[in-house]
Amino acid sequence: MSTLLLAVIVGIPLAWHLGLTAVAYWDAGRVGLEPATKWAAITFCIPLFGFFIYLFERSELSYDPETDPYRGNNFNIHPSRADDTSLPSRGDDRPSPDGDWDDEWDGPGSSAGTDTDAGSDERSR
């Protein structure tokens, strides 16, 4: 392999890696992510992904709860979905809102209307 080709294949990614580490070190000291050496070490030890970790941590510095439109709200529901019913959770054995309300419901834990032996005669053949 040519020495020039080897220098390009190794040198360019190494230069980018060291450049990203230097940018993280410089910017961490500038924006107040202390210690800056910690962020330089993370960026250096975890190539490329370490720089993205630094960027995500840096973006958390600019959070202002006064301008957050979702502050104090659990979730927003689109008006077209406001009349939808929620999906049943585990252990929720209430009758469905679309079901037949004429049937008797014995409360939680009742086995009315459930067929636990469905298909058992087919398995025994």
The first five atom37 places (N, CA, C, CB, O) and aatype in JSON, in Angstrom:
{
  "aatype": [12, 15, 16, 10, 10, 10, 0, 19, 9, 19, 7, 9, 14, 10, 0, 17, 8, 10, 7, 10, 16, 0, 19, 0, 18, 17, 3, 0, 7, 1, 19, 7, 10, 6, 14, 0, 16, 11, 17, 0, 0, 9, 16, 13, 4, 9, 14, 10, 13, 7, 13, 13, 9, 18, 10, 13, 6, 1, 15, 6, 10, 15, 18, 3, 14, 6, 16, 3, 14, 18, 1, 7, 2, 2, 13, 2, 9, 8, 14, 15, 1, 0, 3, 3, 16, 15, 10, 14, 15, 1, 7, 3, 3, 1, 14, 15, 14, 3, 7, 3, 17, 3, 3, 6, 17, 3, 7, 14, 7, 15, 15, 0, 7, 16, 3, 16, 3, 0, 7, 15, 3, 6, 1, 15, 1],
  "atom_mask": [
    [1, 1, 1, 1, 1],
    [1, 1, 1, 1, 1],
    [1, 1, 1, 1, 1],
    [1, 1, 1, 1, 1],
    [1, 1, 1, 1, 1],
    [1, 1, 1, 1, 1],
    [1, 1, 1, 1, 1],
    [1, 1, 1, 1, 1],
    [1, 1, 1, 1, 1],
    [1, 1, 1, 1, 1],
    [1, 1, 1, 0, 1],
    [1, 1, 1, 1, 1],
    [1, 1, 1, 1, 1],
    [1, 1, 1, 1, 1],
    [1, 1, 1, 1, 1],
    [1, 1, 1, 1, 1],
    [1, 1, 1, 1, 1],
    [1, 1, 1, 1, 1],
    [1, 1, 1, 0, 1],
    [1, 1, 1, 1, 1],
    [1, 1, 1, 1, 1],
    [1, 1, 1, 1, 1],
    [1, 1, 1, 1, 1],
    [1, 1, 1, 1, 1],
    [1, 1, 1, 1, 1],
    [1, 1, 1, 1, 1],
    [1, 1, 1, 1, 1],
    [1, 1, 1, 1, 1],
    [1, 1, 1, 0, 1],
    [1, 1, 1, 1, 1],
    [1, 1, 1, 1, 1],
    [1, 1, 1, 0, 1],
    [1, 1, 1, 1, 1],
    [1, 1, 1, 1, 1],
    [1, 1, 1, 1, 1],
    [1, 1, 1, 1, 1],
    [1, 1, 1, 1, 1],
    [1, 1, 1, 1, 1],
    [1, 1, 1, 1, 1],
    [1, 1, 1, 1, 1],
    [1, 1, 1, 1, 1],
    [1, 1, 1, 1, 1],
    [1, 1, 1, 1, 1],
    [1, 1, 1, 1, 1],
    [1, 1, 1, 1, 1],
    [1, 1, 1, 1, 1],
    [1, 1, 1, 1, 1],
    [1, 1, 1, 1, 1],
    [1, 1, 1, 1, 1],
    [1, 1, 1, 0, 1],
    [1, 1, 1, 1, 1],
    [1, 1, 1, 1, 1],
    [1, 1, 1, 1, 1],
    [1, 1, 1, 1, 1],
    [1, 1, 1, 1, 1],
    [1, 1, 1, 1, 1],
    [1, 1, 1, 1, 1],
    [1, 1, 1, 1, 1],
    [1, 1, 1, 1, 1],
    [1, 1, 1, 1, 1],
    [1, 1, 1, 1, 1],
    [1, 1, 1, 1, 1],
    [1, 1, 1, 1, 1],
    [1, 1, 1, 1, 1],
    [1, 1, 1, 1, 1],
    [1, 1, 1, 1, 1],
    [1, 1, 1, 1, 1],
    [1, 1, 1, 1, 1],
    [1, 1, 1, 1, 1],
    [1, 1, 1, 1, 1],
    [1, 1, 1, 1, 1],
    [1, 1, 1, 0, 1],
    [1, 1, 1, 1, 1],
    [1, 1, 1, 1, 1],
    [1, 1, 1, 1, 1],
    [1, 1, 1, 1, 1],
    [1, 1, 1, 1, 1],
    [1, 1, 1, 1, 1],
    [1, 1, 1, 1, 1],
    [1, 1, 1, 1, 1],
    [1, 1, 1, 1, 1],
    [1, 1, 1, 1, 1],
    [1, 1, 1, 1, 1],
    [1, 1, 1, 1, 1],
    [1, 1, 1, 1, 1],
    [1, 1, 1, 1, 1],
    [1, 1, 1, 1, 1],
    [1, 1, 1, 1, 1],
    [1, 1, 1, 1, 1],
    [1, 1, 1, 1, 1],
    [1, 1, 1, 0, 1],
    [1, 1, 1, 1, 1],
    [1, 1, 1, 1, 1],
    [1, 1, 1, 1, 1],
    [1, 1, 1, 1, 1],
    [1, 1, 1, 1, 1],
    [1, 1, 1, 1, 1],
    [1, 1, 1, 1, 1],
    [1, 1, 1, 0, 1],
    [1, 1, 1, 1, 1],
    [1, 1, 1, 1, 1],
    [1, 1, 1, 1, 1],
    [1, 1, 1, 1, 1],
    [1, 1, 1, 1, 1],
    [1, 1, 1, 1, 1],
    [1, 1, 1, 1, 1],
    [1, 1, 1, 0, 1],
    [1, 1, 1, 1, 1],
    [1, 1, 1, 0, 1],
    [1, 1, 1, 1, 1],
    [1, 1, 1, 1, 1],
    [1, 1, 1, 1, 1],
    [1, 1, 1, 0, 1],
    [1, 1, 1, 1, 1],
    [1, 1, 1, 1, 1],
    [1, 1, 1, 1, 1],
    [1, 1, 1, 1, 1],
    [1, 1, 1, 1, 1],
    [1, 1, 1, 0, 1],
    [1, 1, 1, 1, 1],
    [1, 1, 1, 1, 1],
    [1, 1, 1, 1, 1],
    [1, 1, 1, 1, 1],
    [1, 1, 1, 1, 1],
    [1, 1, 1, 1, 1]
  ],
  "atom_positions": [
    [[0.85, -1.17, 0.0], [0.0, 0.0, 0.0], [0.9, 1.24, 0.0], [-0.97, -0.01, 1.22], [1.94, 1.26, 0.65]],
    [[0.5, 2.2, -0.7], [1.26, 3.43, -0.82], [1.27, 4.18, 0.51], [0.69, 4.31, -1.94], [0.28, 4.18, 1.24]],
    [[2.39, 4.79, 0.81], [2.51, 5.56, 2.05], [1.58, 6.76, 2.04], [3.97, 6.01, 2.26], [1.01, 7.12, 3.07]],
    [[1.43, 7.37, 0.9], [0.54, 8.52, 0.78], [-0.92, 8.1, 1.02], [0.68, 9.17, -0.61], [-1.66, 8.79, 1.71]],
    [[-1.32, 6.96, 0.44], [-2.67, 6.47, 0.63], [-2.92, 6.12, 2.09], [-2.93, 5.25, -0.26], [-3.99, 6.41, 2.62]],
    [[-1.96, 5.5, 2.74], [-2.08, 5.15, 4.16], [-2.18, 6.41, 5.01], [-0.89, 4.3, 4.61], [-2.96, 6.46, 5.96]],
    [[-1.41, 7.42, 4.67], [-1.47, 8.68, 5.42], [-2.83, 9.35, 5.26], [-0.36, 9.64, 4.95], [-3.35, 9.93, 6.2]],
    [[-3.41, 9.26, 4.07], [-4.73, 9.85, 3.84], [-5.81, 9.06, 4.58], [-5.04, 9.91, 2.34], [-6.68, 9.65, 5.21]],
    [[-5.75, 7.73, 4.49], [-6.77, 6.89, 5.13], [-6.75, 7.03, 6.64], [-6.57, 5.42, 4.74], [-7.8, 7.02, 7.28]],
    [[-5.58, 7.15, 7.22], [-5.47, 7.29, 8.68], [-5.49, 8.75, 9.1], [-4.18, 6.61, 9.18], [-6.09, 9.1, 10.11]],
    [[-4.85, 9.61, 8.34], [-4.67, 11.0, 8.75], [-5.93, 11.84, 8.74], [0.0, 0.0, 0.0], [-6.15, 12.62, 9.66]],
    [[-6.75, 11.69, 7.73], [-7.96, 12.52, 7.65], [-8.95, 12.2, 8.78], [-8.64, 12.32, 6.29], [-9.41, 13.13, 9.44]],
    [[-9.3, 10.93, 9.03], [-10.19, 10.66, 10.17], [-9.58, 11.06, 11.51], [-10.55, 9.2, 10.2], [-10.29, 11.53, 12.4]],
    [[-8.27, 10.88, 11.66], [-7.61, 11.27, 12.91], [-7.65, 12.78, 13.09], [-6.17, 10.76, 12.94], [-7.83, 13.27, 14.21]],
    [[-7.47, 13.52, 12.02], [-7.54, 14.98, 12.1], [-8.95, 15.43, 12.47], [-7.11, 15.62, 10.77], [-9.11, 16.34, 13.29]],
    [[-9.95, 14.82, 11.88], [-11.34, 15.14, 12.25], [-11.6, 14.83, 13.71], [-12.32, 14.37, 11.36], [-12.22, 15.62, 14.42]],
    [[-11.13, 13.67, 14.16], [-11.35, 13.25, 15.54], [-10.69, 14.22, 16.52], [-10.8, 11.83, 15.76], [-11.31, 14.63, 17.5]],
    [[-9.47, 14.58, 16.26], [-8.78, 15.53, 17.14], [-9.41, 16.92, 17.05], [-7.29, 15.61, 16.78], [-9.47, 17.64, 18.04]],
    [[-9.89, 17.29, 15.87], [-10.57, 18.58, 15.72], [-11.87, 18.64, 16.5], [0.0, 0.0, 0.0], [-12.16, 19.64, 17.15]],
    [[-12.66, 17.56, 16.46], [-13.91, 17.52, 17.23], [-13.63, 17.55, 18.73], [-14.72, 16.27, 16.87], [-14.37, 18.16, 19.49]],
    [[-12.56, 16.88, 19.15], [-12.17, 16.9, 20.56], [-11.78, 18.31, 20.98], [-11.01, 15.92, 20.83], [-12.15, 18.76, 22.06]],
    [[-11.02, 19.0, 20.13], [-10.61, 20.37, 20.45], [-11.8, 21.31, 20.49], [-9.58, 20.87, 19.43], [-11.87, 22.2, 21.35]],
    [[-12.75, 21.14, 19.59], [-13.95, 21.98, 19.58], [-14.77, 21.74, 20.84], [-14.81, 21.7, 18.33], [-15.27, 22.69, 21.44]],
    [[-14.91, 20.48, 21.26], [-15.66, 20.17, 22.48], [-14.97, 20.79, 23.7], [-15.8, 18.65, 22.67], [-15.65, 21.33, 24.58]],
    [[-13.65, 20.72, 23.76], [-12.91, 21.3, 24.88], [-13.08, 22.82, 24.91], [-11.42, 20.93, 24.79], [-13.35, 23.4, 25.97]],
    [[-12.93, 23.46, 23.76], [-13.05, 24.92, 23.69], [-14.47, 25.38, 24.01], [-12.65, 25.42, 22.29], [-14.66, 26.32, 24.78]],
    [[-15.47, 24.71, 23.43], [-16.85, 25.13, 23.6], [-17.37, 24.82, 25.0], [-17.73, 24.47, 22.56], [-18.19, 25.58, 25.53]],
    [[-16.93, 23.74, 25.61], [-17.39, 23.41, 26.97], [-16.94, 24.47, 27.96], [-16.86, 22.03, 27.4], [-17.7, 24.83, 28.86]],
    [[-15.75, 24.97, 27.8], [-15.29, 26.05, 28.67], [-16.03, 27.35, 28.42], [0.0, 0.0, 0.0], [-16.23, 28.15, 29.34]],
    [[-16.43, 27.57, 27.18], [-17.11, 28.8, 26.82], [-18.55, 28.84, 27.3], [-17.07, 28.99, 25.32], [-19.02, 29.89, 27.76]],
    [[-19.29, 27.72, 27.22], [-20.7, 27.71, 27.58], [-20.95, 27.31, 29.03], [-21.46, 26.78, 26.67], [-22.08, 27.4, 29.5]],
    [[-19.93, 26.87, 29.73], [-20.09, 26.57, 31.15], [-20.29, 25.11, 31.48], [0.0, 0.0, 0.0], [-20.72, 24.8, 32.59]],
    [[-20.0, 24.21, 30.57], [-20.05, 22.78, 30.9], [-18.71, 22.41, 31.52], [-20.35, 21.9, 29.62], [-17.76, 22.06, 30.83]],
    [[-18.66, 22.48, 32.82], [-17.4, 22.23, 33.52], [-17.36, 20.82, 34.05], [-17.21, 23.22, 34.66], [-18.41, 20.28, 34.4]],
    [[-16.23, 20.2, 34.12], [-14.93, 20.62, 33.59], [-14.83, 20.33, 32.1], [-13.8, 19.92, 34.35], [-15.34, 19.33, 31.6]],
    [[-14.18, 21.21, 31.42], [-14.03, 21.07, 29.97], [-13.19, 19.86, 29.6], [-13.41, 22.33, 29.37], [-13.36, 19.28, 28.53]],
    [[-12.27, 19.48, 30.49], [-11.43, 18.31, 30.21], [-12.25, 17.02, 30.21], [-10.3, 18.19, 31.25], [-11.93, 16.08, 29.49]],
    [[-13.33, 16.99, 31.01], [-14.19, 15.81, 31.01], [-14.84, 15.63, 29.65], [-15.28, 15.92, 32.12], [-14.9, 14.52, 29.12]],
    [[-15.33, 16.73, 29.07], [-15.99, 16.63, 27.77], [-15.0, 16.35, 26.66], [-16.75, 17.91, 27.48], [-15.33, 15.67, 25.68]],
    [[-13.78, 16.85, 26.79], [-12.75, 16.52, 25.81], [-12.38, 15.05, 25.91], [-11.5, 17.41, 26.02], [-12.16, 14.4, 24.89]],
    [[-12.32, 14.51, 27.13], [-12.0, 13.09, 27.31], [-13.11, 12.19, 26.77], [-11.75, 12.78, 28.79], [-12.83, 11.17, 26.14]],
    [[-14.36, 12.58, 27.0], [-15.48, 11.8, 26.47], [-15.45, 11.82, 24.95], [-16.84, 12.34, 26.99], [-15.64, 10.78, 24.31]],
    [[-15.22, 12.98, 24.37], [-15.17, 13.1, 22.92], [-13.99, 12.34, 22.34], [-15.1, 14.57, 22.51], [-14.09, 11.76, 21.26]],
    [[-12.88, 12.32, 23.05], [-11.69, 11.62, 22.56], [-11.84, 10.11, 22.71], [-10.45, 12.09, 23.31], [-11.47, 9.37, 21.8]],
    [[-12.37, 9.64, 23.83], [-12.44, 8.2, 24.09], [-13.57, 7.5, 23.33], [-12.62, 7.95, 25.57], [-13.5, 6.31, 23.07]],
    [[-14.61, 8.24, 22.99], [-15.73, 7.66, 22.24], [-15.8, 8.42, 20.91], [-17.1, 7.76, 23.05], [-16.53, 9.4, 20.8]],
    [[-15.07, 7.97, 19.91], [-15.0, 8.7, 18.66], [-16.38, 8.94, 18.03], [-14.13, 7.96, 17.68], [-17.21, 8.04, 17.99]],
    [[-16.6, 10.12, 17.57], [-17.79, 10.63, 16.91], [-19.03, 10.62, 17.8], [-18.06, 9.83, 15.67], [-19.7, 11.64, 17.93]],
    [[-19.36, 9.49, 18.43], [-20.52, 9.44, 19.31], [-20.32, 10.3, 20.55], [-20.82, 8.0, 19.72], [-21.28, 10.88, 21.07]],
    [[-19.09, 10.4, 21.03], [-18.8, 11.27, 22.16], [-19.09, 12.72, 21.85], [0.0, 0.0, 0.0], [-19.54, 13.47, 22.72]],
    [[-18.82, 13.13, 20.63], [-19.12, 14.51, 20.24], [-20.62, 14.74, 20.21], [-18.51, 14.83, 18.87], [-21.09, 15.82, 20.59]],
    [[-21.4, 13.75, 19.75], [-22.85, 13.89, 19.77], [-23.39, 13.9, 21.19], [-23.5, 12.76, 18.97], [-24.36, 14.61, 21.48]],
    [[-22.79, 13.13, 22.08], [-23.17, 13.17, 23.5], [-22.96, 14.58, 24.03], [-22.37, 12.14, 24.33], [-23.81, 15.12, 24.74]],
    [[-21.82, 15.16, 23.69], [-21.54, 16.53, 24.13], [-22.58, 17.51, 23.57], [-20.13, 16.95, 23.68], [-23.06, 18.38, 24.3]],
    [[-22.92, 17.37, 22.3], [-23.91, 18.28, 21.7], [-25.27, 18.16, 22.37], [-24.04, 18.0, 20.2], [-25.95, 19.17, 22.58]],
    [[-25.68, 16.93, 22.7], [-26.98, 16.76, 23.36], [-26.97, 17.35, 24.76], [-27.36, 15.28, 23.42], [-27.96, 17.95, 25.18]],
    [[-25.87, 17.2, 25.48], [-25.77, 17.8, 26.81], [-25.73, 19.32, 26.71], [-24.53, 17.29, 27.54], [-26.28, 20.02, 27.57]],
    [[-25.09, 19.82, 25.69], [-25.0, 21.27, 25.52], [-26.37, 21.87, 25.22], [-24.02, 21.62, 24.39], [-26.67, 22.98, 25.66]],
    [[-27.19, 21.15, 24.47], [-28.51, 21.68, 24.13], [-29.41, 21.79, 25.34], [-29.17, 20.8, 23.08], [-30.36, 22.57, 25.32]],
    [[-29.14, 21.03, 26.4], [-29.95, 21.11, 27.61], [-29.7, 22.41, 28.37], [-29.67, 19.92, 28.51], [-30.51, 22.78, 29.23]],
    [[-28.61, 23.1, 28.09], [-28.31, 24.34, 28.81], [-29.26, 25.47, 28.43], [-26.88, 24.77, 28.52], [-29.49, 26.38, 29.23]],
    [[-29.82, 25.42, 27.24], [-30.66, 26.52, 26.78], [-32.14, 26.32, 27.1], [-30.48, 26.7, 25.29], [-32.97, 27.05, 26.56]],
    [[-32.49, 25.35, 27.95], [-33.9, 25.09, 28.28], [-34.43, 26.19, 29.18], [-34.06, 23.72, 28.95], [-33.85, 26.49, 30.22]],
    [[-35.54, 26.79, 28.78], [-36.2, 27.82, 29.57], [-37.62, 27.36, 29.84], [-36.17, 29.2, 28.85], [-38.43, 27.33, 28.92]],
    [[-37.96, 27.02, 31.09], [-39.3, 26.52, 31.37], [-40.4, 27.55, 31.11], [-39.38, 26.07, 32.79], [-41.55, 27.17, 30.89]],
    [[-40.07, 28.82, 31.12], [-41.09, 29.84, 30.87], [-41.56, 29.84, 29.42], [-40.55, 31.21, 31.23], [-42.7, 30.22, 29.15]],
    [[-40.71, 29.43, 28.5], [-41.08, 29.41, 27.09], [-41.47, 28.02, 26.6], [-39.95, 29.94, 26.25], [-41.73, 27.85, 25.41]],
    [[-41.51, 27.04, 27.48], [-41.85, 25.67, 27.11], [-43.36, 25.54, 26.92], [-41.34, 24.67, 28.17], [-44.1, 25.72, 27.88]],
    [[-43.83, 25.23, 25.71], [-45.28, 25.14, 25.5], [-45.9, 23.92, 26.16], [-45.58, 25.12, 24.02], [-47.12, 23.88, 26.32]],
    [[-45.11, 22.92, 26.54], [-45.65, 21.7, 27.13], [-45.51, 21.68, 28.64], [-44.95, 20.49, 26.54], [-45.84, 20.67, 29.27]],
    [[-45.04, 22.75, 29.24], [-44.88, 22.81, 30.69], [-46.25, 22.78, 31.36], [-44.1, 24.08, 31.11], [-47.14, 23.53, 30.98]],
    [[-46.4, 21.91, 32.34], [-47.64, 21.82, 33.09], [-48.72, 20.99, 32.43], [0.0, 0.0, 0.0], [-49.78, 20.79, 33.02]],
    [[-48.48, 20.49, 31.25], [-49.46, 19.65, 30.56], [-48.93, 18.23, 30.5], [-49.77, 20.19, 29.13], [-47.75, 18.01, 30.23]],
    [[-49.81, 17.28, 30.75], [-49.4, 15.89, 30.64], [-49.23, 15.49, 29.18], [-50.41, 14.97, 31.33], [-48.21, 14.91, 28.8]],
    [[-50.23, 15.78, 28.38], [-50.16, 15.49, 26.96], [-51.23, 16.3, 26.25], [-50.32, 13.98, 26.68], [-52.2, 16.74, 26.86]],
    [[-51.05, 16.47, 24.98], [-52.03, 17.19, 24.18], [-52.8, 16.19, 23.32], [-51.35, 18.27, 23.29], [-52.22, 15.23, 22.81]],
    [[-54.08, 16.42, 23.16], [-54.92, 15.56, 22.34], [-55.42, 16.38, 21.17], [-56.1, 14.95, 23.17], [-55.97, 17.47, 21.35]],
    [[-55.25, 15.84, 19.98], [-55.74, 16.51, 18.79], [-57.26, 16.52, 18.82], [-55.21, 15.82, 17.5], [-57.87, 15.53, 19.22]],
    [[-57.89, 17.62, 18.42], [-59.35, 17.7, 18.48], [-60.07, 16.58, 17.73], [-59.81, 19.02, 17.93], [-61.17, 16.19, 18.11]],
    [[-59.47, 16.05, 16.68], [-60.12, 14.97, 15.93], [-60.11, 13.66, 16.7], [-59.45, 14.79, 14.59], [-60.86, 12.75, 16.37]],
    [[-59.25, 13.55, 17.73], [-59.16, 12.33, 18.53], [-59.74, 12.51, 19.93], [-57.73, 11.89, 18.63], [-59.56, 11.62, 20.77]],
    [[-60.4, 13.6, 20.2], [-60.88, 13.88, 21.55], [-61.96, 12.92, 22.01], [-61.4, 15.29, 21.63], [-62.09, 12.66, 23.2]],
    [[-62.75, 12.36, 21.08], [-63.81, 11.46, 21.49], [-63.4, 9.99, 21.46], [-65.0, 11.66, 20.61], [-64.24, 9.12, 21.71]],
    [[-62.16, 9.68, 21.15], [-61.69, 8.3, 21.16], [-61.61, 7.78, 22.59], [-60.32, 8.18, 20.48], [-61.37, 8.54, 23.53]],
    [[-61.81, 6.49, 22.74], [-61.67, 5.88, 24.07], [-60.27, 5.33, 24.21], [-62.73, 4.75, 24.28], [-59.6, 5.02, 23.22]],
    [[-59.83, 5.23, 25.43], [-58.47, 4.74, 25.67], [-58.43, 3.23, 25.53], [-57.97, 5.18, 27.05], [-59.44, 2.55, 25.69]],
    [[-57.26, 2.72, 25.24], [-57.08, 1.28, 25.15], [-57.07, 0.69, 26.55], [-55.77, 0.94, 24.41], [-56.58, 1.32, 27.49]],
    [[-57.61, -0.51, 26.71], [-57.61, -1.11, 28.05], [-56.19, -1.49, 28.46], [-58.53, -2.35, 28.09], [-55.38, -1.93, 27.64]],
    [[-55.9, -1.32, 29.73], [-54.59, -1.7, 30.23], [-54.66, -3.12, 30.77], [-54.11, -0.72, 31.33], [-55.73, -3.72, 30.82]],
    [[-53.52, -3.65, 31.18], [-53.49, -5.0, 31.74], [-54.34, -5.06, 32.99], [-52.06, -5.43, 32.06], [-54.28, -4.17, 33.84]],
    [[-55.11, -6.09, 33.11], [-55.94, -6.26, 34.29], [-57.23, -5.46, 34.23], [0.0, 0.0, 0.0], [-58.0, -5.46, 35.19]],
    [[-57.47, -4.77, 33.14], [-58.67, -3.97, 33.0], [-59.75, -4.84, 32.38], [-58.41, -2.69, 32.15], [-59.74, -5.09, 31.17]],
    [[-60.69, -5.31, 33.2], [-61.72, -6.19, 32.69], [-63.09, -5.51, 32.67], [-61.79, -7.46, 33.53], [-64.12, -6.17, 32.73]],
    [[-63.07, -4.2, 32.57], [-64.34, -3.48, 32.44], [-64.93, -3.75, 31.07], [-64.14, -1.96, 32.66], [-64.2, -4.02, 30.12]],
    [[-66.24, -3.69, 30.96], [-66.83, -3.88, 29.63], [-66.44, -2.73, 28.71], [-68.38, -3.99, 29.73], [-66.26, -1.59, 29.14]],
    [[-66.31, -3.05, 27.45], [-65.91, -2.02, 26.49], [-67.08, -1.07, 26.26], [-65.46, -2.65, 25.16], [-68.23, -1.47, 26.39]],
    [[-66.8, 0.18, 25.94], [-67.88, 1.14, 25.71], [-68.72, 0.8, 24.49], [-67.31, 2.53, 25.56], [-69.87, 1.23, 24.39]],
    [[-68.16, 0.04, 23.55], [-68.91, -0.34, 22.35], [-69.64, -1.65, 22.52], [-67.97, -0.43, 21.18], [-70.38, -2.07, 21.62]],
    [[-69.46, -2.32, 23.65], [-70.06, -3.63, 23.87], [-71.54, -3.55, 24.18], [0.0, 0.0, 0.0], [-72.12, -2.46, 24.21]],
    [[-72.13, -4.71, 24.4], [-73.55, -4.81, 24.71], [-73.75, -4.52, 26.18], [-74.11, -6.21, 24.33], [-73.25, -5.25, 27.03]],
    [[-74.49, -3.46, 26.5], [-74.68, -3.05, 27.9], [-75.83, -3.8, 28.57], [-74.94, -1.56, 27.97], [-76.08, -3.59, 29.76]],
    [[-76.52, -4.66, 27.83], [-77.61, -5.41, 28.43], [-77.12, -6.62, 29.21], [-78.58, -5.86, 27.35], [-77.84, -7.14, 30.06]],
    [[-75.89, -7.07, 28.94], [-75.34, -8.22, 29.67], [-75.06, -7.84, 31.11], [-74.06, -8.73, 28.99], [-74.77, -6.69, 31.42]],
    [[-75.15, -8.82, 31.96], [-74.83, -8.6, 33.37], [-73.32, -8.59, 33.54], [-75.48, -9.7, 34.27], [-72.61, -9.41, 32.96]],
    [[-72.84, -7.66, 34.34], [-71.42, -7.58, 34.66], [-71.28, -7.76, 36.14], [-70.78, -6.24, 34.18], [-71.86, -6.99, 36.92]],
    [[-70.52, -8.76, 36.56], [-70.39, -9.09, 37.97], [-69.23, -8.37, 38.64], [-70.22, -10.56, 38.13], [-68.97, -8.61, 39.82]],
    [[-68.55, -7.51, 37.93], [-67.44, -6.78, 38.53], [-66.11, -7.42, 38.19], [0.0, 0.0, 0.0], [-66.04, -8.37, 37.41]],
    [[-65.04, -6.88, 38.78], [-63.7, -7.41, 38.48], [-63.56, -8.84, 38.97], [-62.63, -6.52, 39.13], [-64.07, -9.2, 40.03]],
    [[-62.86, -9.63, 38.2], [-62.57, -11.0, 38.6], [-63.64, -11.99, 38.21], [0.0, 0.0, 0.0], [-63.47, -13.19, 38.44]],
    [[-64.74, -11.54, 37.64], [-65.79, -12.47, 37.25], [-65.4, -13.13, 35.95], [-67.15, -11.76, 37.13], [-64.66, -12.57, 35.14]],
    [[-65.92, -14.32, 35.75], [-65.61, -15.04, 34.52], [-66.82, -15.1, 33.6], [-65.13, -16.44, 34.84], [-66.87, -15.94, 32.7]],
    [[-67.78, -14.23, 33.81], [-68.97, -14.22, 32.97], [-68.6, -13.79, 31.56], [-70.05, -13.29, 33.55], [-67.93, -12.78, 31.35]],
    [[-69.04, -14.58, 30.62], [-68.81, -14.23, 29.23], [-67.46, -14.65, 28.7], [0.0, 0.0, 0.0], [-67.14, -14.34, 27.55]],
    [[-66.66, -15.36, 29.48], [-65.37, -15.82, 28.98], [-65.43, -17.31, 28.79], [-64.22, -15.43, 29.93], [-66.03, -18.02, 29.61]],
    [[-64.84, -17.79, 27.76], [-64.82, -19.21, 27.46], [-63.38, -19.67, 27.56], [-65.42, -19.51, 26.04], [-62.6, -19.48, 26.63]],
    [[-63.03, -20.28, 28.69], [-61.64, -20.69, 28.9], [-61.33, -22.01, 28.23], [-61.36, -20.8, 30.38], [-60.16, -22.33, 28.03]],
    [[-62.35, -22.78, 27.86], [-62.11, -24.08, 27.24], [-62.28, -24.02, 25.73], [-63.04, -25.12, 27.82], [-62.46, -25.06, 25.1]],
    [[-62.22, -22.86, 25.14], [-62.43, -22.73, 23.7], [-61.36, -23.47, 22.95], [-62.45, -21.25, 23.29], [-60.17, -23.24, 23.14]],
    [[-61.79, -24.37, 22.09], [-60.85, -25.1, 21.26], [-60.23, -26.3, 21.94], [0.0, 0.0, 0.0], [-59.33, -26.91, 21.37]],
    [[-60.67, -26.67, 23.13], [-60.04, -27.79, 23.82], [-60.42, -29.11, 23.18], [-60.44, -27.79, 25.29], [-59.62, -30.05, 23.2]],
    [[-61.64, -29.21, 22.61], [-62.02, -30.47, 21.99], [-61.25, -30.69, 20.69], [-63.53, -30.51, 21.73], [-61.07, -31.83, 20.28]],
    [[-60.8, -29.62, 20.03], [-60.01, -29.78, 18.82], [-58.61, -30.27, 19.14], [-59.94, -28.47, 18.05], [-58.01, -31.0, 18.35]],
    [[-58.08, -29.88, 20.28], [-56.73, -30.31, 20.66], [-56.71, -31.76, 21.11], [-56.18, -29.41, 21.76], [-55.68, -32.43, 21.01]],
    [[-57.84, -32.26, 21.61], [-57.85, -33.62, 22.13], [-58.0, -34.66, 21.03], [-58.97, -33.78, 23.13], [-57.82, -35.85, 21.29]],
    [[-58.3, -34.26, 19.83], [-58.48, -35.22, 18.73], [-57.2, -35.75, 18.23], [-59.22, -34.6, 17.6], [-57.19, -36.57, 17.31]]
  ]
}
